[in-house]
Amino acid sequence: MIFIVLIALIILAIAIYYFSNKQVIIRTLAKTPNKPVGGLKTNSFTKVTGKALHVKQPLIAPFSKRKCVYYKIIIEEKRSNGKNSHWKTLIKESKIQEFFIKSKGEHVIVRPSLKPKNFKSYLVVDKKTSSGTFNSPTKEFLELLKNYNIKSEGFLGFNKSLRYTEAIIELEETVTVAGIAK
């Protein structure tokens, strides 16, 4: 019986890994031909790699204050009850705008939308910060928490255990985008 449970857990772990957002995107990009901008054909699924450039006023990432075309942030608080603890998501925010990809002197415009969402993404988290009982939040982290109306201190004045992650597509960053050309 233990052997069957162990095998089931291994199969479940492999399935979770295989169907994770990151792995699905990696497999899709690996199978998709990379085309120069001038070689794109209407209604064909293709990918383009190049530098991200803004079309209109760039977004500003909430914590790092870097100019970008897409950011994704998460603010979490550690909650405990007896022996168990977990991270509760307080804020999960994404903002994206249309942007250019410059590849070998040519430009293509990418038009993603959050409502309705018409894209999948995988971004590497490049900014993290946290606070806890004996770890006071930085001035920048306090400012960010204030902007989202989150208190950094608990009932008795101790710092809450909070963590923040930020992932962005910064201006001039090299990105790969796949989709149907129009």
C-alpha positions, 0 to 999 in steps of 0.5 A: 500500500505504501508503495502505491502511495509513493508511486502516486505521489511521484507521478503527481509531482512529475505531472505538476512539473510537466504542466507548470506554466513555465514548462508549457511556455518553454515547450511551446517556444522550443517548438515554434519557429523563430522568424525575423520581423520581415518574415512574419506571415499573417495568421501564422503562429511564430515567435520573435526575440528582441528588445522590449520598447514602450509604445506609450508612457512606460509603466513604473514598477511599484517597488524598484521604480524601474520603467517597464512594459509589464510588471507582476507583483505579489505581497504576502503575509505569514499567518500562523495558528498553532503548529501550522503557518502559511503565506496568505496573498494580500496583493497580486497585481499585474499591469501590461501595455502594448509594446514594440519588440525591436529585432535586427533593426525592425519593429513588431508591436505586441498587443497583450490584454488582461481583460480578457487575458490573451496571453501566458507569461513566465517572468523571472522574479528580479526583486524581493524584499521581506520583513518580520518580527526582528527584520524591519521593512526598508523605507521603500518597502514601507512606502509600497505597503502604504500605497496598498493600505497594508500595515507593517505592524501587528496588534502589539507593535511587532513587525508583521512577517511580510514578503514581496516579489516583483517581476518585470519586462524592463525597457530594452530587456531581451524577450521572446514572444510567440503568437499569431501574427496579424 
